[in-house]
Amino acid sequence: MREYYQRNIENRLIIPTKLFLQREKSSGIILAVSVILALILANSPFRESYFSVLKYHFGFVFNDQPFFNFSVEHWINDGLMSMFFFVIGLELKREFIDGELRHIRKVTLPVAAAIFGMLFPAAFYLLFNFGTPAVDGWGVPMATDIAFALAVLYMLGDRVPMSAKVFLTTLAIVDDLGAVVVIALFYTSHISLWNLAIGLCFLGVMFLGNRLGVKNIWFYGILGIGGVWVAFLTSGIHATISAVLAAMVIPADSHIPEAAFIARAKKLIRQFEQVDSGDIKMLKPDQVEILSKVKSGSLQATPPLQRLEHSLHPLVSFVIMPVFALANAGVSFVDMDLSVLSANNVAIGVLVGLLLGKPLGIIFAVWLTETMGIGKRSRSMTWRTVAGLGFLASIGFTMSMFVTVLAFQSADNHMQAKVGIFAASIIGGIIGYQLLKKKS
């Protein structure tokens, strides 16, 4: 009976959960649920508790002085999101070494689309807000939410050609890189050169460790968090930049070569087969020891970069990003003075920037590269497909909300930017889905 219940739980709960988490679109679904939950909480009778929790401060005390005393929202945006940007850094390095970005000539089209897909939204925003106090928000409509955009794309299944999926994925990767550069150059506060120098020294030690062949993840973790991240957090440069820089010095080569691992694994498997296990179900101690050596060898054969990316990706996708959305997507419409939306052009600038700037920039980039003869679409990439992908790229959500936090100090501007982000992302997602739904 006990085995029956265990098997029933496994078939009905554990296996379906694992399959759900392994799907490409699952992270986008969970992210959407988090956004909806944040909106519900922000407009429910519990809204005061919701906002007070986010504003609650906690940290450390040293000599009766608060040290690293930040709000919950600040810890999420500068702490947890650093983990998100660390994984982005790992993915970018992998793509540059042995991925889509290895040969730039082969990805001219999506790279150009990503660049113009960032410039056009910024230009549209400035068109509405140039010369006003809200001009700093030009970076808000530049970013694409890779999780949401790819989730909608994968919902379409085989109706979308593989070339379109590769195009949008590469575009989103370059878009992430562009967002990192924009944050580093334009959304930093007053810089403490001393703290920055300390952070760069720790980064230098990590780089030296890489060159000397150090593969221990704890070495890079302690120096990266306790050294680089802390120093950058107190330097004025946004802490998420430290995460990207730290990712770039993580070793991308394994401790033992692939050929050596294969030879060692074959030898261990032969030894495992030669051990007489008898009729019992349990393994012999020698077999357990051999399996332990196989496990140790597989870890040594996996580059630290890929080991970290593989282990952190589920945490980022299913925990950190939903928590960020839960903390930042809450916009309260209860007793909201609608005149605030017309006080300036932040909302309309973000809306037009994302909803029109993104697709127009991407379409223009594809046309320009083809006209100049430096890029060419595959036969399956029709103009309808390009337009649909452009509208999917207008889904901003988490990345745009993150830049909103950096760009504006005013709560009213925060609210207006989020309204523009929500409207553009929802409309853009629907239009993109409908355009791609029918095969051209």
N, C-alpha and C positions, 0 to 999 in steps of 0.2 A: 504493500500500500504506500509506503514511504517513497519507494522508487517511482511509483506511478505519479505521485504529486510532484516529485522533483522533475520528472520528465515533462509533466504537464506545464509546470511553471517555465521550464526551459523553452518549450515549443511555443507557448502563448506569450511570453514576456521577454525573456533574455534574447532569443534568436531574432525576433522582430526588431527589438531595440538596436541590436548590433547592426542589422541590415539597414535600418533607418539612418544610423550615425555614419555609415559608410557611403551613403549616397551623396553626390555632389550638391544637390539642392537642399539637403537637410539643414545645413548651417543657415541658409537664407530663410528657411521656414521658421527656425527657432528665433532668428533675429527679428523677423516680422512679428512673431508672438510677443517678444520683449517690447517692441515699439508700441504695440497695441495695449499691452499691460501698463506701460508707463503712461500712456494717454488716459487710460481708465483711472489709474491711481491719482493722476494730476487733476482729474475732474470729478472725483468721488468725495464723499464725506471725509475720507482719510487724507485729503490732499495736504492739509497742514502738517500732518505727521510725516508724509512722504517728503515734503520739501525740508522740514526741520532735520530729518535724518541725513539728508544730503549736505546740509550746512553744518552738521555737528563736527566739531574739531577734536582731533586726538593726535598725540605724538609722544615725544620723549621730553624729559626734564633733565637739565644738566646745570648744576649750581643754582638751583631754583629758577632757572630760566628755561622757557619752552624751547625745545630743539626739534626741528622737523614737525612742527605742529600745524597740520593742514586739515581742511575739511574732508569729509568722506568723498565728496565730488572731486576734490583736488587729488586725493590719493588714487582715485579711479582713473582720472584723466592723465596724470603724470606718472603713476605707478603701473597700474594694470595695462594701460595703453602702450607703455614702453615695451611690454612683452609682445604686444601685437606688432609693433614696429620692428622688434628684434626678429620675429619670424619673417616679416617682409624683407628685412635685410638679408636673412639666410636665403630666402627664395630668389632675391635679386642676384646674389653672388652665384648661386647655382645656375641661374639662367645665363649669366654672363660667361661662366666657365664651360658649361656643357648643356645649354638649353636653347630656348627660342632666341635669345639675344646674343648668342655666340657669334653668329655671322650677321652683321648689321644689314648687309645688302639683301639678305633674304627676308628681312622684316621691315624693309623701308616703308611699306604701306601702313602697317599698324603703328609704327613709331611716329611717322608723320601725322597720322590720325590722332594719336594721343597728344602730340604737341599742339596741333591746331584745335583739338578738342578741349584744350585747357586755355588757349589764348582767346578764342571766340567768347566763351562764357565770361571771362574777366572783362573783355571789351564791352560786352552787353551790359554788365553790371555797372561799369564806369560811365556808360552812356546815360544811365539814370541817376548816378550818385556822384559824379565828378564834381569837385569843388564843395562838397558837403562834409560834415563831420563823420558821415558813415562811409567815406571813401575807402577806409581800411578793409572793408568786407569784400573786396574784389576777389580774394582767394577762395571765398566760400563756395561759389558755384563751379570751381575748377575740378573738384575731385569726383571720381566715380567710385561707388560702393561695389567692390568686386564680388562680395558674397551675394548681395541681392541680384546684381546684374546676371551673374553666371547661374544663379538659382532659377531665374525666369527663363534663361536660355536653355538650361537642361530640362526644364519642364516640357519643352517643345519636342524633345527626343529627336528622332530621325528626320523630322520635318525640316530641321536646320542642318545644312551640310557641315562636315567636319572643318572645312576651311573657315567657316564663319565662327566656329567655336575657338579655333586657334587664333583668329584675328582678334576677337574680343578679349581673350585671355592675355595675349601679348600687349594689346592696348591698355588693359587694366594694370599690368605689371609696370609698364612705362609710366602710366598715370600715377601709380603709387610712388615711383621714384621722383616724379615731378612734384608731388605733394610734399615729399621729404625736403626737397631743395627749397621750395617756397617757404615752408615753415622755418627752415634754418636761416634763410636770408632775410625774410621780411616779418616774421612773427616771433621775434625774440625781444626780451626786455633789455635793460641796461646790463652790459656784460662785465663780470668780474674776471679780469685777465688772470689773476692769481689762481682762482678756482678752476678756470679753464685750462691753465697750464698744468695743474695737478691732474686733471682728468686726462689730458693728452699724454702725460707721463705714464699713467696706468695703462692707457691704450698702447703706448710704445712697448711696455713690458709684455702685454698680451701678444703684440706683433712679433717681438723677439722670441717669445715662447713658441709661437707658430714656426718661425724660421729654424729654431733649434730642435723641432720635432716633438714638442710637448703635445700629447693628445688627450690629456686628462681634462674631462669636462668641468670638474670642480675647480681646477686652476683658473679657467676662463670665467666660470660663474662667479667666484669670489671676487676676482679683480674687476669683472664687468659690472657687477651690482654694487659691491662695497667700495669700489674705486671710481670707475668711469661714470656710472649713473649718479652716484651721490655728488661727485664734483660738478657734473654738468647741471644737476638740479639746483645747486647753489650758485652757479656761475651766471645765470640769466638766459643762457641758451636752453631752449626747451629740452627737457630730459629725454624725449623720444628720439632726438637726434643721436644721443649717446648710444641708444640701443641699436640703431642702424650701423653706426661706426663700429660698435663692438662685434656685430654680426660679421662685418667685413674681414675681421682678423681671425675668425674661427677657422681652424684647419679644414681644408676640403679634400685632403688626401688621407688614406687609411694608414693604420699602424703597420699592417702587413699587406703586401701586394696581393692582387686577386688570384694570380697563379699559385702563389704559395699557400693561400687559404684553401683553394680547391684541392691541392695535393694533400694538405694536412687533413682536410675533411674526409677525403676518400680513404686515407689511412685509418682514421678513427672509425669510420663506418665498417671497414673490414674487421677491425678489432672488435667492434660491437657485435658483429655477426658471428665471430668465432667463439664468443663467450657462451658456454653451455648454460642456458637458463632453465633447463628441465621442463617439467609440466606445470610449474606454478606460474601464476599471473604476475607476481612481483618481479621487478628487475633485480639482477644480481648487483652487489656493490660495485663490481668492476664496470658494469654497464652504466650505472649512475655516474661514476667518475668520468667515463668516456663522454657521456652526454654533457656533463659540466664543462669539459674541455671544448666540445663543439660549440656550446653557447658562448664561452669565453672567446673562442676564435672568431665567431661571427661578429661579436662586438668589436674586436680588433680590426676586422676586415671592413667595417662600416665607418666611413669618414665621420668625425665629430659633427661636421656641419649637417649632414643628412640625418644623423642620429638625433640631434637636437630638433631639427625641423620636423621629423616624424613624430617625436614624442610631444612636442609643444603644439603642433597644429590642432589636435582635438581640443586641447585646453583653451586655446585662443578662439577657435570657432564656436565652441559650445558653452564656454563659461565667460571668458573675458569680454568678447564682443556683445553678448546678450546683457551682461552686467553694465557695460558702457551705455548701451541703448536704453536700458532701464533707468539709468541715472541722468541721461541727457535728452531723451525724447519726450519727457513730460512737459507738455504745454497746457496750461490751464486756461480754458475758455469760459470758465465760470466767472460771471461778473466782469468779463473783459470789456474794456472800453474799445469798441471797434474803431474809434477815431485814431487810436494809436497806430493802426495799420496804415493810415493815410498821413501820419505825421511826417514821414519821409519815404523814400523809395527803396528801402532795404528789401522788403518782401517782393516787390515787383522786379527789382534788379536780380535777386536770386532766382526767382521763378523764370524770368525770361532767359537769364544766363544759362540755367540748366536745361530748360525745356526747348529752347531754340538754339542757343549758343553751342551746346554739345553736338547735336546732330548736324547742324550746318557746318561746324568746324570739321567734323569727321568727313562729311561728304565732300567739302572743299578740298581737304587734304588728299583724298583718294583721287579726285579729278585732277588736282595739280600734279601729283606724282606720276600719274599716267600720261598726262599731257607733256611733261618734261622727259618722259621715257625712263624714269628711275624706279618705277614700280609698276606692277601689273596684277590685276585681280585674277583669281582662278575663274573658270567658266561658271562655277556654281555660285559665285558671288555677284549676283545681279545688283542693280541700283536699289531695288526694293529691299534686298537683304542688307545692303550698306546702310540704308535709311533706318531700317528696323534696329540694327545694332547701334546706330547713333542714338536712337531714343532710349534703348536699354542703358547706354552709357550715361544718360541724363539722370539715372537713379543715384542720388547723392547720399542720403541718409547719414550713416555713421561718420564717414570721412568728412562730409560737409559740416555736420554738426560739431565735429572735433575742431575744425578750422574756425567755426563760429565762436567757440569758447575762447580761442586765441585772439580773434580779430576785434571783438566787442567787449566793452566793459559794462555797457548799459543793458539792463534787464529787458527793456523794451525792444532794443535792437536784437537781443537774443531771441525773443519771442517772434519778432517779425521774420528773422532769418529762418527760423524753424518752420514757420507757416509756409514760407516760400519753398523750402526744401521738401516738405511733405507733399505740397500740391504738385510740384514739378516731378517728384519721384513717382508718385502714384499715376499721374497722367502719362508721363513718359514710359513707365513700365507697361501700362495698358496699350498705348499706341504701338510700342515696340513689339509686344506680344502679338497683337493683331496683324501687324505687317509681316511678321515672320511665320505666322500660323499657316498661311497658305503658301504652298510651294509656287515659286515664280516660274 
